[in-house]
Amino acid sequence: MTQELDARASIEGLFSLARERARAGDESGAARTWAAAVALAEREGLEQIVAVAEAGLAQADVRERRLDLAQTRLEAAWRRCQSASTAPGVRAQVGGQLGQVLVFQGRPAEGVALMHAAVRDWRTAGDPTAAHELELAVSAICERVDRAVDETPEAETEARAAALCRRAEVALATDHAERALEDLAEAWSIAQSLPSRPRGRVGALYGQVLAARSAPGAMAVLLTARSAWAEADEPGWLDRVDAIIATTTAAGQA
């Protein structure tokens, strides 16, 4: 126990030093210090502290614009956070950071879903300031996808359908299913005049959301999407749609 307490104290000292070096603009020094904290926490088997240290190291990567490396580190840290015993503050820190990196990497729906969950975790952890800051970041992303729809002319049908789908996915990630369905219904209407691939993408997403809500018309949309992917000769997408159809059929028979 004494050895673990000593290790924790040493790691906390490394955390403080890493943050000081980052504030001073010494990014390479901060990265080395975070890496030393990761190594010490791993040696001591302190999984949650490893995750926090990896998140700190990823922050240094982001500041140096090494987004792929930051994403890899944060995904590893996030896997360490899946235990039920993980403290909500640790889960919030790692999930919130990973979410923001995924947004930077062009994956807004996945990123916002993690950020939205992290807001709840920060509140559970008793840190309303961190929760509010992350809420502001989520709001900024929502405004960005709104603007993308507003700025896409209706005449640019494929681009508009894609923008509507992106906004729908972000709406789903923030628990606004009705808003998502409105966007997907419009995208699906547009998709009827599009080539098979974009038509299939819209249909797969719309059909899945309808099926999840046991809404009428889900199977018709999914079968139309399946036909589009068969026409496009995309076996991977066909398998995905078939899986959704099978799940929807099983749910209807339950």
N, C-alpha and C positions, 0 to 999 in steps of 0.2 A: 504493500500500500504506500509506504514512504517513497519507494522508487517511482511509483506511478505519479505521486504528487510532485516529486522533483521533476519528472519528465513534463508534466503539464505546465509547471512553472517555467521551465526552459522554453517550451513551445510558446507560451504566452509572451515571453520576452522576445522571441523571434518574430511573432506577429506584430508586436509594437515597433520593433526595429524596421520590419518590412514596410509598415505604413509610414513611418517617419521618412524612410528613404524615398518612397513613392511621392510623398508631399514635397520633398526637396528636389524632385525631378530626376533622381538617380534610379532610373527604371531597371538597369541591369543589376544594380545592387539589391533593389527590392526583389527582383526575380530570383536571385541567388538565395536571398534570405527565406523567401517563401519555399523554395525547393528544399532548403535545409529543414524547415518545419515539416514539410511533407515526409522527408526521410525519417526524421525522429519520431513522428506520430505513427508511421507505418511500422517502425521497429518495435514500438510499444503496443501495437495492435489497437490504437485509438481511432476507430473507424470514422466517427463523426468529426474528430479534429482533423483527420486526413482530408475529409471532404471540404472542410472550411479552408484548409491550407491550399488545396488544389484550386478552390475558387479564387483565393488570393493570387495564386500564380496565374490563373486565367485572366484576372484583371490586368496584370502586367502585359500579358499577350495582347489583350484588346488595345491597350494604350500604344503598343508597338505595331498595331494593325495586323497581328497574326491571328486572324479570326478562325481559320481552320484548326490551328493548334488550340486556341481557347475553347472551341467547341468540343474537341476531343477530350480535353482535360475536364470540362464541365460535365460531359456525358459520363465520364468515369466517376466523377464526384457524385453525380445524381444517382448512379447505380448504388452507391454506398448509402444513399438516403432512403432506400426502400424499406428498411426495417421499420416495424411498428414502433420501436423504441427511439427512433430518431427524433430529436428535439424539433419542435415546429420552427424555431428560429434558424436552425441549421438548414432544414428543408427549404425554408423561405429564401434564405440567402443563395443557396445553390440553384434552386429552381428559378428564382427571379433572374439571376444572372444568365443561366442557360437560355431562358426564354428570350431575353434581350439579344443575345448573340444569334439565336435562330432567326429573329426578326431581321437583324443585319445581314444574315445569310440568305434572305429572300424567302423565309418560311414563316410568314406572319401568323397564320392560324395556330401552328404548333407553339410558336413563341408566346403568343397571347394567352393560350390555354395555361401554360406554365406560370406566366406572370399573374394571371387571374387567381390561380390557386395559391400563389405565393402571397398575394394580398391577404387572403384568409389566414394563412399561416402566420404572417407578421402580426395580425390582430390577436390570434391565439397566443402568440409569444409575448403579447403586451407591448408591442412597439408600433403605436399608431402613426408615428412619423414616417417610418420605413414603409408602412402600408400605404400612406397617402402619396409618398413619392412615387411608388410603383403604380398606383392608380393614375397619377398624372401621365406616366409613360404609356400606360394602356390607352388612355384617352387620346393621346397624341397619335398613336397608331390607328385608332378608330377614325380620327379626323383625316388621316392620310388616305385610308381606303375609301372614305366618303368622297374625298376630293378626286380620287382616281376615277370614280364612277361619274361624278359631276362633269369632269373635264373630258370624258370620252364621248365624242359625238355619236348620236344614235345611228348615223349612217355607217360607222365603223363597227359592224355587227359582231364580228368575232372578238375584237378587243373589248367591246362593251360587255359581252357575255362573260368573258374572263374576269373583268373588273367586278361584275356583280357576284360572281362565284367567290372571288377573294373576300369581298365584303361579307358575304353570307358565312363563309368559314370563320371569319373573325367574330361575327355575331354569335355563332354557335359556341365559340370558345368562351364568350362572356355571358352565356346563358340567356341569349336573346333569340330563341328559336323562331318566334313568330316573324321577327324582322328578317331572319335568314330565309324563311319560306317565301316571303314576299319577293326578295331578290332572286331566289332560285326559280320561282314561277316566271318572272320576267325573262331570266336567262334561258329557261327552257323554251319559252315562246320564240325567242330569237334563234335558238339553236336549231329549230326545224328547218331553217334555210341554210345552215352551215354544213361544211363537209363532215364526213363521218367521225373523224377523230375529235374535233371540238364538240360535236353533238353527243358523242359517247361520253366524254368527260363530264359535261353538264348533266346528262341523264343519270350517270352513275351516282353523282353527288346528290342530285335532287331526289332520285328514287330511294337512296339510302336514308335521307332525312325523313322523307314521307313514311318509309317503312318503320323507322324508329318510333314514329308517333302513331303507328297503325292507321295512317290516313288513307282515305279512298284514292285509288289511282296509282298507288305505289308500284304495284306489279306491272301495270301497263307501261309506266315510265321505265322501269328496269328492263322489261323485255324489248322496248324500243332502243334503249341504250345497248343492250346485248347485240341487237341486229346491227347497230352502227359499228361496234367493235368487230363483229364478224366480217362486215364489209371491209373494214380497215385491215383485216388479217392481223390482229394484235392478240395473240393467245394469252399474254399476261393479263391484259385488261379483261379479256373474256373470263378468265379464272376468277378475277376479283368480283365481277358482276355476278357470275354464277354462285359465288359464295354468299353474296348478299341475297340473291333470289332464294337460295336454299334455306338461309336463316329466316327469311320472311315467310316462306312456305311452312317451315316448322313451327314458327310462332303462331301462324294462323290455324294450325291443326291442334295446338296445345289446348 
